[in-house]
Amino acid sequence: MAGRIHVGLVRHLPVFLRANLAGGLVWATVVALLGYLGAASYRYLERELGIGEWALLTVVGVAVALRTWRVRRRRPEFGGGERGGRAG
C-alpha cells in the first residue's frame, strides 16, 4: 500500500511544486504590499491626526485584549459558557 501512495505522490510532485511556488509568490507579494500600505497609513494618521506612536499602540493593544477576553469568556475550556466553570 505504501508503494502505491509513494508512486502517486511522485507522479504529482511537479504539479505540487509549481502550485506551491505560485502560492508562495502570491503570499509574499500580498504580505509585502500590506506591510507597505500599512506603514504608509500609519504615517498618514500620525501626521494628520497627531496621534503618537504610543497612543496608537495602546488603542491596538486594548482592542486585542478586549477581543481575547470576549473569546475566552465564551469558551467552556476557559471557564465560560453554559457550565459556568471548569469541571474537575
C-alpha positions, 0 to 999 in steps of 0.5 A: 500500500505504501508503494502505491501512495509513494508512486502517486505522490511522485507522479504529482510532485511537479504539479505540487511544486509549481502550485506551491511556488505560485502560492508562495509568490502570491503570499509574499507579494500580498504580505509585502504590499500590506506591510507597505500600505500599512506603514504608509497609513500609519504615517498618514494618521500620525501626521494628520491626526497627531496621534503618537506612536504610543497612543496608537499602540495602546488603542491596538493593544486594548482592542486585542485584549478586549477581543481575547477576553470576549473569546475566552469568556465564551469558551467552556475550556476557559471557564465560560459558557453554559457550565459556568466553570471548569469541571474537575 
